[in-house]
Amino acid sequence: MELPPLSLYVHIPWCVRKCPYCDFNSHVATGVNSHVAIGVNAQTASDSGLPESDYIDCLLQDLAQDAHLVQGRPIHSIFFGGGTPSLFGPDSFARLLDQLEQRIGFESDIEITLEANPGTAEQQKFSGFREAGINRLSIGVQSFNGAHLQKLGRIHSSDEALRAVEMARTAGFDNLNLDLMHGLPDQTPEQACADLTAAIDCNPEHLSWYQLTVEPNTEFYSRPPLLPEDDLLADIQDAGEALLANAGFEHYEVSAYAQPGKPSRHNLNYWRFGDYLGLGAGAHGKITDANHHRIERRWKTRQPNYYLDPERDFCAGVRVIDSDDLPLEFMMNALRLVKGVETSLFRQRTGLSPEVLQPALQKLQQQELLSSSGERLQTTSLGMRYLNAAVGEFMRENQ
């Protein structure tokens, strides 16, 4: 079992408003200054009304407790997610990144991504993020349709989303992702394609285009909206993929599309079963312990007030992945990649022989859901459409 690259996920749990579809660990920041929420004069860390300094202190203490998990590796990529991380000021990120580089070290070409909400965009703040060392911005647009934005509970308008993109470019960001959803309440294929066209016209390097799903513990789950039927969703998917391909975007993962050379390095490390530390309230991590030949999943306490309490442990739980579960854990990530992964990666990441995959692989090949190449683990186009069924085959083999 070899040590894979090490990424870092940092969770900032606060947001201005909880969206009705969101099942992430996010909490409404009741103390946030209303001017900051709409991006006016949000220049410094202290402007947000959030406990930024205390939270950064806790993140660094959290890191110190997890330092033994680094095992000598530099950080491959960093992703600041939330919540709405862009509520924090540039000074907070500059301080944290400086300490991370001093304590662990960065790969020379590290990718550092920050999620940003167009409703919290402000030019000086974006420029400050870039100066702090963040080199990739992920803007949560979701839709350019005003009616759909309202149904999704978003705090921004279409014009604000376009201005956020312009601000990002002015600030010097040359690696930009736009998050966009489809299959929205009452959405037609024409409206979905109009959203995509508007996003493509922004010339982003990356697009995350994913279908809205109703998850438990959300407002949409308790009061389900009327979503497009399956046939309509298939029409949206086909039309959207054609638009993206014509615009030069490579479909490299289920919901991810990139211009040449611009896939998300951070997410690729997830899907290739790399390691990642999770820092922050509710953050999850996956770590290889090469000395004990095991892989662990770890998670942190969810509630921000508990995370900020110095008397509580940051770590809320650790689970060692049983060797019988490793084929499923590996394949449910690897098969999300359109081109799959090399078969040899399974042994490198899990320490197991690829032979343990053979019963499931043979069944999937017979069903034409998996490529017959022995050198790669890759779904066919049919398998990508029925990905859950393909992945489920590895679960059944282990029961």
Solvent accessible surface area in square Angstrom, and as a share of the most:
residue,aa,sasa,rsa
1,M,59,0.26
2,E,101,0.45
3,L,66,0.33
4,P,3,0.02
5,P,48,0.30
6,L,2,0.01
7,S,0,0.00
8,L,1,0.01
9,Y,39,0.15
10,V,0,0.00
11,H,10,0.04
12,I,1,0.00
13,P,0,0.00
14,W,21,0.07
15,C,10,0.06
16,V,42,0.24
17,R,125,0.46
18,K,73,0.31
19,C,15,0.09
20,P,14,0.09
21,Y,30,0.11
22,C,19,0.11
23,D,68,0.35
24,F,136,0.57
25,N,11,0.06
26,S,12,0.07
27,H,48,0.21
28,V,73,0.42
29,A,9,0.07
30,T,130,0.76
31,G,53,0.51
32,V,21,0.12
33,N,72,0.37
34,S,81,0.52
35,H,110,0.49
36,V,6,0.04
37,A,11,0.09
38,I,114,0.58
39,G,7,0.07
40,V,64,0.37
41,N,102,0.52
42,A,2,0.01
43,Q,85,0.38
44,T,59,0.34
45,A,21,0.17
46,S,100,0.64
47,D,53,0.27
48,S,2,0.01
49,G,48,0.46
50,L,22,0.11
51,P,50,0.32
52,E,6,0.03
53,S,69,0.45
54,D,84,0.44
55,Y,0,0.00
56,I,1,0.01
57,D,50,0.26
58,C,11,0.07
59,L,0,0.00
60,L,14,0.07
61,Q,88,0.39
62,D,1,0.00
63,L,4,0.02
64,A,61,0.47
65,Q,100,0.44
66,D,6,0.03
67,A,55,0.43
68,H,125,0.56
69,L,14,0.07
70,V,13,0.08
71,Q,57,0.25
72,G,80,0.77
73,R,23,0.08
74,P,58,0.37
75,I,2,0.01
76,H,25,0.11
77,S,0,0.00
78,I,0,0.00
79,F,27,0.11
80,F,0,0.00
81,G,1,0.01
82,G,9,0.09
83,G,21,0.20
84,T,9,0.05
85,P,1,0.00
86,S,0,0.00
87,L,0,0.00
88,F,0,0.00
89,G,1,0.01
90,P,10,0.06
91,D,82,0.42
92,S,6,0.04
93,F,1,0.00
94,A,39,0.31
95,R,94,0.34
96,L,1,0.00
97,L,8,0.04
98,D,71,0.37
99,Q,47,0.21
100,L,0,0.00
101,E,95,0.43
102,Q,126,0.56
103,R,120,0.44
104,I,36,0.18
105,G,20,0.19
106,F,43,0.18
107,E,48,0.21
108,S,123,0.79
109,D,90,0.46
110,I,19,0.10
111,E,9,0.04
112,I,5,0.03
113,T,0,0.00
114,L,0,0.00
115,E,47,0.21
116,A,5,0.04
117,N,19,0.10
118,P,5,0.03
119,G,5,0.05
120,T,1,0.01
121,A,9,0.07
122,E,20,0.09
123,Q,57,0.26
124,Q,103,0.46
125,K,3,0.01
126,F,1,0.00
127,S,31,0.20
128,G,14,0.13
129,F,0,0.00
130,R,79,0.29
131,E,151,0.68
132,A,20,0.15
133,G,30,0.29
134,I,0,0.00
135,N,42,0.22
136,R,5,0.02
137,L,0,0.00
138,S,6,0.04
139,I,1,0.00
140,G,10,0.10
141,V,0,0.00
142,Q,11,0.05
143,S,0,0.00
144,F,24,0.10
145,N,42,0.21
146,G,50,0.49
147,A,59,0.46
148,H,6,0.03
149,L,5,0.02
150,Q,147,0.66
151,K,83,0.35
152,L,0,0.00
153,G,12,0.12
154,R,32,0.12
155,I,48,0.24
156,H,11,0.05
157,S,50,0.32
158,S,29,0.19
159,D,88,0.46
160,E,53,0.24
161,A,0,0.00
162,L,78,0.39
163,R,121,0.44
164,A,0,0.00
165,V,10,0.05
166,E,116,0.52
167,M,41,0.18
168,A,0,0.00
169,R,78,0.29
170,T,97,0.56
171,A,14,0.11
172,G,42,0.40
173,F,3,0.01
174,D,95,0.49
175,N,23,0.12
176,L,0,0.00
177,N,5,0.03
178,L,0,0.00
179,D,24,0.12
180,L,0,0.00
181,M,4,0.02
182,H,4,0.02
183,G,1,0.01
184,L,0,0.00
185,P,7,0.04
186,D,83,0.43
187,Q,1,0.00
188,T,55,0.32
189,P,27,0.17
190,E,125,0.56
191,Q,64,0.28
192,A,2,0.01
193,C,27,0.16
194,A,61,0.47
195,D,4,0.02
196,L,0,0.00
197,T,60,0.35
198,A,28,0.22
199,A,0,0.00
200,I,29,0.14
201,D,101,0.52
202,C,20,0.12
203,N,112,0.58
204,P,2,0.01
205,E,29,0.13
206,H,2,0.01
207,L,0,0.00
208,S,21,0.14
209,W,4,0.01
210,Y,67,0.26
211,Q,75,0.34
212,L,4,0.02
213,T,71,0.41
214,V,48,0.27
215,E,58,0.26
216,P,70,0.44
217,N,145,0.74
218,T,14,0.08
219,E,82,0.37
220,F,17,0.07
221,Y,122,0.46
222,S,84,0.54
223,R,164,0.60
224,P,97,0.61
225,P,33,0.21
226,L,140,0.69
227,L,50,0.25
228,P,14,0.09
229,E,141,0.63
230,D,113,0.59
231,D,117,0.61
232,L,63,0.32
233,L,26,0.13
234,A,35,0.27
235,D,76,0.39
236,I,0,0.00
237,Q,42,0.19
238,D,72,0.37
239,A,38,0.29
240,G,1,0.01
241,E,53,0.24
242,A,52,0.40
243,L,55,0.28
244,L,1,0.00
245,A,65,0.50
246,N,130,0.67
247,A,37,0.28
248,G,38,0.37
249,F,11,0.04
250,E,78,0.35
251,H,49,0.22
252,Y,20,0.07
253,E,3,0.01
254,V,46,0.27
255,S,24,0.16
256,A,4,0.03
257,Y,1,0.00
258,A,3,0.02
259,Q,50,0.22
260,P,110,0.69
261,G,73,0.70
262,K,66,0.28
263,P,42,0.26
264,S,0,0.00
265,R,64,0.23
266,H,1,0.00
267,N,39,0.20
268,L,44,0.22
269,N,7,0.04
270,Y,52,0.20
271,W,28,0.10
272,R,66,0.24
273,F,3,0.01
274,G,1,0.01
275,D,0,0.00
276,Y,34,0.13
277,L,4,0.02
278,G,4,0.04
279,L,0,0.00
280,G,0,0.00
281,A,0,0.00
282,G,11,0.10
283,A,2,0.01
284,H,105,0.47
285,G,4,0.04
286,K,2,0.01
287,I,1,0.00
288,T,1,0.00
289,D,23,0.12
290,A,26,0.20
291,N,127,0.65
292,H,122,0.55
293,H,132,0.59
294,R,93,0.34
295,I,1,0.01
296,E,10,0.04
297,R,49,0.18
298,R,33,0.12
299,W,83,0.29
300,K,6,0.02
301,T,21,0.12
302,R,130,0.47
303,Q,79,0.35
304,P,11,0.07
305,N,97,0.50
306,Y,91,0.35
307,Y,2,0.01
308,L,42,0.21
309,D,46,0.24
310,P,110,0.69
311,E,153,0.69
312,R,114,0.41
313,D,110,0.57
314,F,9,0.04
315,C,41,0.25
316,A,61,0.47
317,G,15,0.15
318,V,69,0.40
319,R,100,0.36
320,V,71,0.41
321,I,6,0.03
322,D,77,0.40
323,S,63,0.40
324,D,89,0.46
325,D,55,0.29
326,L,9,0.04
327,P,11,0.07
328,L,36,0.18
329,E,20,0.09
330,F,0,0.00
331,M,0,0.00
332,M,90,0.40
333,N,28,0.14
334,A,0,0.00
335,L,0,0.00
336,R,77,0.28
337,L,11,0.05
338,V,43,0.25
339,K,126,0.54
340,G,5,0.05
341,V,0,0.00
342,E,56,0.25
343,T,22,0.13
344,S,62,0.40
345,L,3,0.01
346,F,0,0.00
347,R,128,0.47
348,Q,61,0.27
349,R,23,0.08
350,T,2,0.01
351,G,37,0.36
352,L,44,0.22
353,S,39,0.25
354,P,23,0.15
355,E,120,0.54
356,V,78,0.45
357,L,1,0.01
358,Q,62,0.28
359,P,67,0.42
360,A,2,0.01
361,L,9,0.04
362,Q,98,0.43
363,K,90,0.38
364,L,1,0.00
365,Q,59,0.26
366,Q,146,0.65
367,Q,92,0.41
368,E,117,0.53
369,L,15,0.07
370,L,6,0.03
371,S,29,0.18
372,S,97,0.62
373,S,51,0.33
374,G,66,0.64
375,E,141,0.63
376,R,85,0.31
377,L,4,0.02
378,Q,48,0.21
379,T,7,0.04
380,T,45,0.26
381,S,102,0.66
382,L,80,0.40
383,G,0,0.00
384,M,36,0.16
385,R,133,0.49
386,Y,120,0.46
387,L,21,0.10
388,N,136,0.70
389,A,51,0.39
390,A,0,0.00
391,V,20,0.12
392,G,9,0.09
393,E,9,0.04
394,F,3,0.01
395,M,88,0.39
396,R,129,0.47
397,E,69,0.31
398,N,53,0.27
399,Q,169,0.75
